[in-house]
Amino acid sequence: MNLRILHSITSVLLSLALLTSLSGCLKTTQTPQASSPGAQGQDSVTANAIPPEDNRVFSPADVSWLSSPDGKGFYLPGWNILEYYDPETQTRMPLCSQSGCSHSGESCEAWLGNQIQGFVAYQDKWYVLTVEEGTHAVLWQIDPQTHQRTKLCDIAPKNDPESYYFSSGHVAHGYAYLYLRHQLTWNDQMIEEPSLIRVNLADGTVEPLVEDVSVTFLGAGEERVLLAVETFAAPPLSEEEYLKQHPDGNYYIYLQMQLSEHGSGGVELREYTSDMSSYQALTKGNVWVSTSASLCQYGDYTLYAVDNALYVYDLSTGESRKVTEETVLRNFWIIDGQIIYLVRNESFFARYTHVQGGPIHTLENEGFQKGVVFSSDGENKDYVYGLYGGKLGDQKGLLTKEDYFAERYENLIPIS
């Protein structure tokens, strides 16, 4: 298996699979459809805007800085409660207004739950991934105004010993797309069968989408879903065919053996219809995604690379535009509607350009040649949160977006 292809598929979003009952390819092209700069999307992406809600990632507990819905502050999901950071006063506090509250149970207004796997704020609600009873994968919806908690879905084991958990996911256009892991013992060996499911946030309806081999969710629009799916060098049996020949076998183990023995056929970028009934293949080969996966979607814009060419795809129109092609493309993400990408040619460069096209700018990066001086990890309307590691010493903190793009690191607001 090509490790470059699946770099963040396996390390960030975890391995997932193509559901063998999905219908076949309608159309295959070797290069994505191109569109002219500035032609993507109907709405202009403006500077210093509240980050879009759609295609936000479920962020893990205790490490995430997420924009509050009004864009003025940051949400900080913890292991049990939700905290709020105010950049103007530089204060951090539980998001609870009750006097004398211990912030240690469901009576707390900031309570998220136990064993938090992920959190996202979306359409005036909080959504939380948890593990219940050590074996159930649960998606909760919390109304921050009434503090009502609704269990939207509960994936429970049918046999002992086995368990489920959600490793991550995204919210987009009324749905949660969740990476589900099924832990079980097979022939005295612990294995994790991966799958991708979709949950309707209005009624909790669960749809299984893909299973058993590597896939990365790249985003969903109103009419399409974009996935990067690993293919097989030698076509495997369908699950039905395999189980007919091996009634006591494990289909996931069989597919892993097929990959080990025959190798991967490459990663295929697939644009599915919204009901997932059919797809067209946009390109196939060394398709890869950024290690900064939580910052690679910006509303209906999403980034991916093919070899050393970087593309931005508009989920609202289905158009894909080449941003750049380099000798060695290292990484990429979006901040404030700007695509930032790292290049290793004869030397190292950090550059950025608008998601809708336009001039390309090069960051001075304090002359640092091994990575970016300020590694961004979150944004709200006016600030970028990240880790600075330049001439002023290592420190976490906030920069206004103006200071961030002007590289005025001396104005960093440090956070301990």
N, C-alpha and C positions, 0 to 999 in steps of 0.2 A: 504493500500500500504506500502511495506517495505521501510522505509526512508533510510536505509543503502544502499539498492540496487540502489536507484535513487539519492544518495547524490549529485553528481556533474552533473548527467543528468538533474536534475531540477534546481540546483542553478547556474551552470556554462554554460551549453549548452542549457538549456531550453527544455521543453517537445515537442516531435515531434511524428510522427505516422507511422504506417504500412499501406501502400496503399493496400486496400482490393482486388484489382485486380491482385496483384502479385501472382505468382504460389506458390504452397505448398511446404512443406519440402521434400527434396529428401532423406536425411539421418540424423539420430539423434544419437549422442553419448553423454554419460554422462561426459566424461573427454576429454580435448583437446588432439589431437595427439602430442606425444612428439618427440623431436629430440635431438641428442647428442650435448653437449656443443661444440661450435665452428663450428657447421655444417651449421649455418644459413647464407644465403646471399652469393652472388658470389664475392662481393667486400669487402675487408677488411676495417673496420672502424678505421681510424687512429686518434691518439691524435692531438690536436691543429689543427683540420681541420675546414674549413668553414662549418657551419651547413647546412645540405642538404636542397634543395628547396622544394621537394615534401612533401606533408602532413603538410605544415606549416599552422598555424591558422591565420585567419583575426584578427589582434590585435586591441583592442579598443583604441580610441583616448586619448591622454594626460597621459597615464599610462604605455606605452609599450616601451621596449628597444629591438630592432630587429637588427640582423646582417645586415650590408650593403652587397651588392652582392660580394664585394671583400674580405669581412671578416675583414677589417682593422678597421672599425668604427661601430657606431650604428645609425640606423634610429630611430627617435622619432616622430611618427605621432601625430600631434596636432589636435585641433578642425577644423582648416582650412588649415594649411600648414605643410610641412614635414621638420623637423630639422635634423641636423647631429651632432653627438658627436664624437670628435677625442680623443681617450684615450691617445695618445702620448702627445698632447699639452693641454689636459684637457679643450678643448673649445667646446662650443655648439653654433650652428648658423643655420639659415634657409638654406636649400639646394638650394640656388639661387645665381647666379654669377652676377646679374645685379646691377650695381652701382646706388645707390639712390632709389632702389625699396622699396616700402612701405610694401610689402608682404601682401597685403590686397585684392587681386583680381586675376582673371584668367591670367592677364598679368605677374604675378609672376611665376618664374620657379618652385617654391616649392609649388604652390597652389594645394590642393587636392580637396576642395569643401566645401560645407556647410552641417551641421548636419552629420558629419562623424560618421559612425557606426563601421567601421573596415577598416584596411589597411594591405596589404601584398605586398612584392616585389617578383616577380616570373618571371623567364625566360626573364630578361631584360626589364620587364614592371612593372608598378605600378598598383595595383588593389584596388579600393576604393568602399566601401559600403556607400551609403548616403540615406537620406530621402529627396525627392524633393516635394515641394509644401505642405509639412506636411503630405502627404498621399501616395506618391509613393516610393516603394523600388527599388533602382537603383544600378546597378553594373557598374562602370566605369573602362575603361582601359586607362592608361596614358603612353605615350612614354616619358621617362625622357630625351631623346636626342632632340626630335623635339617639345615636350610639347603638342603634339596633344592629345585631349581628345575624347574618343570614348565611347558612351553609349552602353554597351553590352546588357543589359536587363533592362526593366522598367516594374515592376509589379504595375499596376494602378488599383484603385478601380472602380467598375462598378456602384456602387450605393452610395448615401449619406444617413447617415453618416457612412463611413467605411474607413479604411486605411490599408496600409501594411508597414512593415519594416523588414530589415534583422537584426537578433540579433547577428549572428556570422557565422562562416563557415571555410572551409579549401580549399586549392588548392592542386591538386594532378594529375600528369600525364595529363595535358592539360585541366582539368576541375576545376570548382569551385563548391563545395558542400556547399549549403547555407541553414541556418535555417531561414525560412520565417514565420512571424507572421501576421495573418489577424485579425485586430481589427474591431469588429462590435457590434451593439446593438441587443440583442435578448430578447424579452419580458421585455424591459426596463432595461436590465442588460448588462453591457459591458463585452464581452468575447473575448478571443484571440484564434483563431483556428491555431494550429501549423502545419507546413509541412516542408519537406526537398526537395529541388530542386537541380538539377544539370545543370550547365551552361557550354556549350562548349566555351572555351576561344578563339577558332579560329574564330567562326562565331556568337556567342551569342545565339545559339539554347538552349532553355530551356526545360528540362524534369522534370515533377513532379515525385518524387520517393516515398515518404511516407507521410502519413497524420494522424492526429487526436489522436494518443496515443504516449507514450514516446519512443524515440529512440535516441541513441547516435552514431554519426559517429566516428568510430575508425580508419579509414584510407582506402586508395584505392591504389592498385597497377595497373599494366598494365592489369591483368587478373581477378582481384577480388576486391570486396568492403566488408569491415567488419563493421557490425552494431550490436549494442546491443539493442534489441527490447523488450519492455514490452509485456507480453501476458496476456490473460484473464483467470481467474479461471473458468468462465462459458462462452463458446463460444458465442460471440454476433452475431446479425444479420449482414449480409452484408449491405453496404450502400443502395444498390438497394432494398433489402428486406425491410429495415427499411422505406425508403421513399415511398415504395408501400403501406405500412400500415399507414404511417403518412406523407402525402404529404406536410404538412406545418411544419414538425418537423425539428430539427437541429441534424444532425448525431453526431457531436462532443459532444453535451450535452448528447445525449443518451449513448455514450461510457463512458463518465465520470460517469454517473449514474450506468452503469454496473460495473465499478471498485469500486464505493462506496458501492454498494449492495452486490457484490459477491467476491470482492477482486482481487488482481493480481495473475496471475498464475506463476509469476517469470519473470526474464529477460532471454531472449534467445540470445545467441551469434550466429550470422548468417554470414556465408561467402557466399556472392552473386557473381554470375558471373558478368563480367564487364558491360553487357547490362542490368543487374538487372532482367533478365527474370526468374531466378531460384536461389535457395540457398540450402545449407546444414547447419543444426544446429550443431554447435560444442559442445555446452554445454548449460545447462539451470539451473537456480536457483538464487543464490545470486551473480550475476555478477555485478561488479561495477567498476567505473573508478575514477581516481585521481581528487582531487580538483585543482591540478596543471595541468589542461587539456592542456594548451598551450605548455607544455614541455613533453607531453607523447607520441609524435610521433617524430621519428628521421629518416627522409627519409622513407624507407619502413619498419622500425621497429615500432611497437606500443605495448603499455602496457595495460593490464587489469588484474583484480583480480577475483577469484571465492572463496567466503568466505575469508579465510586468506592465500590463495595461490596466488602468483604473477606469471604471465606468460608474456613472450615476444613473439609476433607473427610477422613472417616475411611475409609481403604482397607480396614479389616477388616470394616466393615459396609456401606459404600456410602452412608453418610449425609453430607449436607452441611449446615452451619449458618452463617447469616450472623453474622459477628462484629460488624460495624459498617458504616454507610454514611455517608459524609462529603461535604462540598462538594468537596474535592480530597484524595484519598488519594495519598500520595507513595511510600511504600515499606513493606515489612513483612518480618519474619523470626521465628524461634522460638529462644529461649534458655531452657534449664532448664524446658521445658514451658510457657513463657509466650510468648504471641503479642505481639510488639512491633510497633507500626505508627506511621507518621509521617503527620501530617495538616496540610494547609495550608487553613485556613478564613480567618477574618479575621486570625488570627495562626497561628503554628506550634505544633504540639503533638506530643509523643511520649508514647504511651500503651501500656499492656500489660494483658493479661488471660489467664487460664488457657485452654489448648487445649480443656478440657472445659467451659468456661463459668464464669461467676462475675462478680464486680465488675470494673469497669474502673478502672485507676489511671492518673493523669497524672504524668509525670516533670517535675521542676522544670527539668532540663536547663540549669541555671545561667543561665536566661533567654535562652539562645542561640536565635535565630530562623531560622537558615539550615540547620540540620542537627542531628544528635545530637552531644553533647559527647564521648561515648564510643562509637565505632563498633566493634561487636563483630565478630570474624572467626573465632571458634572457642571451644569450651568443653570442659572435662573434668568430672569429678564435682563439684569444689569451686571451680573458677576459670573466669573468662571472659577470653579474650585479645582485645585490640583496640588501636585507636589513640585516644588521648585528645587533644582539641584545644581545651581550655577555658582557664580563667583561670590555670592552673598551667603553661601552655606545652605545645607539641606533644610527645608522647612515646608510644612503644609500650610496652605492658605488660600485666600481669595484675591483675585485681581478684577477690577472693573474690566468690562469688555474692551473699552478704549485702551486701557493700559495693557491688556493682554495682547492685542494686535500691534500696539506700538512698542511692545517689549520693554515697558517701564517697570521692571521687576522690583525696583526700589520702593514701589508703592504697594507691595504685597501686604495684605492684612494677615498676619500670622495666626494660625490656629493650633493650639496644643493638643 
